[in-house]
Every structure is written in C-alpha cells, then in structure tokens.
C-alpha cells in the first residue's frame, strides 16, 4: 500500500472555517480602527491653526483676520470636507476651529471642534455625530458634548 500525502477534505474545511471566524472578528475591529484614525487625522489637520489663532487674539486682530488661509488651513482636505475658522469675541469662541469630517461613513459629517476659553486653554469636542458613531472613535483629549 502507498502512503498518500496531502490534506483530507475535512482538514481543509476546518482551516477554512477557522479563517472565516478570525476574519469575522478582525474586520469590524479594523473598520473601527480606520474610523478612529480618520477622526484623529481631522483633529491633527486643524490643531496647527491654534498657534495662528492665538497670535491673532494676542495682537487684537479684527474678525476679518480669522480666515482659513490666515490660519494656515486649506479649507478642504482628504479628511475635512470643510475647515472653518470663527473669530473670537473677547478671545473666546466655542467653535473657534472646526473640521467637518469626510470619508468613512461611520464618521462622515461629524465635526471636530476646538474651542478657545478666555484663559487661552483649548478644548476638543466632536459634535454632529452620525448615528453610526461610537465613543471609541474620539481621539485622546476630545470629549463628546
């Protein structure tokens, strides 16, 4: 009798079943990771404008100064369908810098918002979140309103 080499059909079916189970677990986790990275990327795109905004506040710039171009923002990017700059009133604005997220439907239309307080501190919130939003998408330091 000859020795046969290879796998039996049962062994192959078990391997395929194991791969399917692992994929079913890994795919949603990966999609959540991508969504969170897109929110974090949107925050990173507007965070750099805080310095120019602070300079404007410290120099007492008029409202016309507070534009996306003066803050070093592009207006639209791959992560932000719109980037908005709102002028402060006495150095304060609850929606000073905003990025309306684009991309993944789980986070699209959410708005990453940087608010400036009178003492010069900044707070990050995410507003207008879609129904598919999970709080795990919040970047470090950001809160839900």
C-alpha positions as CSV (number, residue, x, y, z in Angstrom):
1,X,0.0,0.0,0.0
2,X,1.2,3.5,-0.9
3,X,1.5,6.3,1.6
4,X,-0.6,9.2,0.5
5,X,0.5,12.8,1.1
6,X,-1.7,15.9,1.5
7,X,-4.7,17.1,3.4
8,X,-8.1,15.5,3.7
9,X,-11.2,17.4,2.8
10,X,-12.2,17.6,6.5
11,X,-8.9,19.2,7.4
12,X,-9.2,21.8,4.7
13,X,-12.8,22.6,5.7
14,X,-11.7,23.1,9.3
15,X,-8.9,25.5,8.2
16,X,-11.3,27.5,6.1
17,X,-13.8,27.7,9.0
18,X,-11.1,28.9,11.3
19,X,-10.0,31.6,8.8
20,X,-13.7,32.7,8.4
21,X,-14.2,33.0,12.2
22,X,-11.0,35.1,12.5
23,X,-12.0,37.3,9.6
24,X,-15.4,37.9,11.2
25,X,-13.8,39.1,14.4
26,X,-11.0,41.1,12.8
27,X,-12.9,43.0,10.1
28,X,-15.1,45.1,12.5
29,X,-12.2,45.8,14.7
30,X,-10.2,47.0,11.7
31,X,-13.1,49.2,10.5
32,X,-13.3,50.8,14.0
33,X,-9.6,51.4,13.9
34,X,-9.8,53.1,10.5
35,X,-12.7,55.3,11.7
36,X,-10.8,56.4,14.8
37,X,-7.7,57.2,12.7
38,X,-9.7,59.4,10.4
39,X,-11.2,61.4,13.3
40,X,-7.7,61.8,14.8
41,X,-6.3,62.9,11.4
42,X,-9.1,65.5,11.1
43,X,-8.1,66.8,14.6
44,X,-4.5,66.9,13.6
45,X,-5.3,69.0,10.5
46,X,-6.8,71.8,12.4
47,X,-4.6,71.7,15.5
48,X,-1.8,73.5,13.8
49,X,-4.1,76.5,13.3
50,X,-4.2,77.1,17.1
51,X,-0.9,79.0,17.0
52,X,-2.0,81.4,14.3
53,X,-5.4,81.9,16.2
54,X,-3.5,82.7,19.4
55,X,-1.3,85.2,17.6
56,X,-4.5,86.9,16.3
57,X,-6.1,87.0,19.7
58,X,-2.9,88.4,21.3
59,X,-2.5,91.0,18.6
60,X,-6.2,92.0,18.8
61,X,-6.8,91.2,15.2
62,X,-10.2,92.2,13.6
63,X,-12.7,89.5,12.7
64,X,-11.7,89.6,9.0
65,X,-8.3,88.2,10.0
66,X,-9.8,84.9,11.1
67,X,-9.9,83.0,7.8
68,X,-8.7,79.5,6.9
69,X,-5.9,81.0,4.7
70,X,-4.6,83.2,7.5
71,X,-4.7,80.2,9.9
72,X,-2.7,78.0,7.5
73,X,-5.7,75.8,6.7
74,X,-6.5,74.5,3.2
75,X,-10.3,74.9,3.5
76,X,-10.8,71.3,2.3
77,X,-8.6,68.2,2.6
78,X,-8.9,64.5,2.3
79,X,-10.1,64.2,5.9
80,X,-12.0,67.5,6.2
81,X,-14.7,68.4,3.7
82,X,-14.7,71.9,5.3
83,X,-12.3,73.6,7.7
84,X,-13.9,76.5,9.4
85,X,-12.4,79.4,11.5
86,X,-14.7,81.6,13.6
87,X,-13.5,84.9,15.0
88,X,-13.4,85.2,18.8
89,X,-15.4,87.6,20.9
90,X,-13.1,88.9,23.7
91,X,-10.7,86.0,23.0
92,X,-13.4,83.3,23.4
93,X,-15.2,81.2,20.9
94,X,-16.9,77.8,21.4
95,X,-16.4,76.9,17.8
96,X,-13.1,78.5,17.0
97,X,-11.7,75.9,14.7
98,X,-13.8,73.2,13.1
99,X,-13.2,70.2,10.7
100,X,-16.3,68.6,9.1
101,X,-15.1,65.0,8.6
102,X,-15.2,63.3,5.2
103,X,-14.5,59.7,4.2
104,X,-15.7,56.7,6.2
105,X,-19.5,56.7,6.6
106,X,-19.1,55.9,10.2
107,X,-17.6,59.3,10.9
108,X,-18.5,61.4,7.9
109,X,-20.4,64.6,8.8
110,X,-19.1,64.6,12.3
111,X,-17.5,67.9,13.3
112,X,-14.2,68.0,15.2
113,X,-14.4,71.3,17.2
114,X,-11.7,73.2,19.0
115,X,-13.0,75.8,21.4
116,X,-10.9,78.6,23.0
117,X,-11.6,79.7,26.5
118,X,-10.9,83.2,27.9
119,X,-7.8,81.9,29.8
120,X,-6.3,80.7,26.5
121,X,-7.0,77.0,27.0
122,X,-8.4,74.8,24.2
123,X,-11.0,72.1,24.4
124,X,-11.8,69.5,21.8
125,X,-15.3,68.1,21.3
126,X,-16.9,66.1,18.4
127,X,-20.3,67.4,17.5
128,X,-22.9,66.5,14.8
129,X,-22.0,62.8,15.1
130,X,-23.8,60.4,12.7
131,X,-25.9,57.5,14.0
132,X,-23.1,55.0,13.4
133,X,-20.8,56.9,15.8
134,X,-19.1,55.1,18.6
135,X,-17.4,57.0,21.5
136,X,-14.3,54.8,20.9
137,X,-13.7,57.0,17.8
138,X,-12.9,60.0,20.0
139,X,-9.2,61.0,19.8
140,X,-7.3,61.3,23.1
141,X,-8.2,64.6,24.8
142,X,-11.5,65.0,22.9
143,X,-14.9,64.6,24.5
144,X,-18.5,64.1,23.4
145,X,-20.7,67.2,24.1
